[in-house]
Amino acid sequence: MSRHIIFKCPRTGMNVQHRLDEVPADKAEDAYRSVNCPACTLTHFIHRRTGKLLGEA
C-alpha cells in the first residue's frame, strides 16, 4: 500500500506531490528514501514514516 505526501522542494520552494510506499513494521525507524524531485530535478531524501525531508525539523 502507498500514500501520497506533499513536501516543499528546498531549492525551488515549490510544493511537490509524491507517492511513498508504506514501511513494514520490521524496518528501522530512520528509513529514508531517495526521491527525484520534478521541480528541481535533484534527489532529495524523505523519511518514509513522516514524509519529512532529511534535515527538516
Secondary structure as UniProt FT lines:
FT   STRAND          2..8
FT   TURN            10..12
FT   STRAND          15..21
FT   TURN            25..26
FT   STRAND          32..36
FT   TURN            38..40
FT   STRAND          43..47
FT   TURN            48..50
FT   TURN            54..55
//
